[in-house]
Amino acid sequence: MLERLERGAEKLAVVGLGYVGLPLAAAFSKRFSVIGYDRDAEKIAAYRAGIDPTGELSLQGERQPVIDFTWDEERLREASFLIVAVPTPINGDKTPDLMPLKEATRTIARNLRRGSVVVYESTVYPGVTEDICTPLLEEISGLRAGVDFRIGYSPERINPGDRVNRLNNIVKIVSGMDEETLNDIADVYGTIIQRVYRTSSIRVAEAAKVAENTQRDINIAFMNELAMVFHRMDIDTNEVVAAMNTKWNALGFQPGLVGGHCIGVDPYYFIYQAQSLGYHSQLISTGRRINDGMSGYVAQMVVRELVRAKVDLAEARVYLMGMTFKENCPDIRNSRAAEVYQALSEYNLNLRAVDPHVKRDAFRKEYGFDLVSFGDVHDADCIVFLVAHDEFRNLTWKDRSRLFRADGARLIIDVKGMFSRAEAETEGCLYWSL
């Protein structure tokens, strides 16, 4: 397979061109002829015009890639190595939503050629690739897995906004339905990634992806629970964390809002599959409940601190800084910051949301409220820093002071613990940090 791709006898296709698929297609386009498919015609038109709304290509150091962008699914017939990188969200009842994955599988199946390799990157619970996707491929294509085509799984590990852990220097897990498939998949990914890790089965690779994000979720939940209790004890959580982290085996986790497309979603895939096997996940479910409740907790603390500062809630001007799910990227999927806004809106506060990384129209369409520009922040009574964008982190105290009302409370809610409490109080500000 690698030899045929390298000499141009075969093409590689990436199905789903978001934060994962686009950088992947760009990297492979340096070595092979690549088809980038997405059913969103508007997105394809933007890519063809050289517009990257994810910002990931510039972050990965990529120039405008030579990718054959298309929304025509029949073009997939030209490819023999196909990678699926579509979202795997959850439903309102916290069960896995596999519809995007199934639709992508049906699209591939309608255009699948003999001799092809199909590799899934979307996060799933163990068994989805072989028990759900493979039968769909066989049913619609009329071909047989292991005879006419082969399947594999290689979980995505792209971290949006990360300038250090990039696609080329991460460890890439690969798996295949048999040894030949595993070798082919490892060889192809090895052309763009420095280190490939082979697992013994597809199920192990699927489980590893769910497990690695679930362990982060549990650790953050632990820190969030500590923070909520420390506030009742009138202890500064940041000081405790700084002291704790002096021990050699401290893990370095911080409390915070857990959103986005991975950590706040993937544990539910594990929980769902565990329940289907008759096991109730206690620890992981508890961690999810804690983290899902943090948006409401932060909103309550904002209101409490406003009351303590003797600010009239009906007149308070409150700015929420940062609406993405993490710092320095435009990704608004599963934004807990937006949840904080929605929770605070129930108190009829004078709220304004700010995020220099987000396109306003797309945000309004997703969450139903507007953003204001950073330059429009003035006469604030309270500023809630929800996301640690560089634009916020790099503000001087003089810059921050200009954002407040001259005779107001000057309340800072620092959810990410970016600033110094001592400095804030020296500057005449009231300060609260998670």
JOFENPE-V208783 format. One record per run of one state. SS is the DSSP state (H for helix, E for strand, - for the rest). FROM is the first residue (numbers start at 1). TO is the last residue. If there is no record, write none. Layout:
# JOFENPE-V208783
[[SS,FROM,TO] [SS,FROM,TO]]
This chain:
# JOFENPE-V208783
[[-,1,1] [H,2,6] [-,7,10] [E,11,15] [-,16,20] [H,21,28] [-,29,33] [E,34,37] [-,38,40] [H,41,48] [-,49,55] [H,56,59] [-,60,67] [E,68,70] [-,71,72] [H,73,78] [E,79,84] [-,85,89] [E,90,90] [-,91,95] [E,96,96] [-,97,98] [H,99,110] [-,111,115] [E,116,120] [-,121,127] [H,128,141] [-,142,144] [E,145,145] [-,146,148] [E,149,153] [-,154,170] [E,171,176] [-,177,178] [H,179,189] [-,190,194] [E,195,198] [-,199,201] [H,202,232] [-,233,236] [H,237,244] [-,245,262] [H,263,276] [-,277,282] [H,283,292] [-,293,293] [H,294,308] [-,309,316] [E,317,321] [-,322,335] [H,336,345] [-,346,349] [E,350,354] [-,355,359] [H,360,367] [-,368,370] [E,371,372] [-,373,373] [H,374,376] [-,377,379] [E,380,380] [-,381,381] [E,382,385] [-,386,389] [H,390,393] [-,394,396] [H,397,401] [-,402,403] [E,404,404] [-,405,410] [E,411,414] [-,415,420] [H,421,426] [-,427,429] [E,430,433] [-,434,434]]
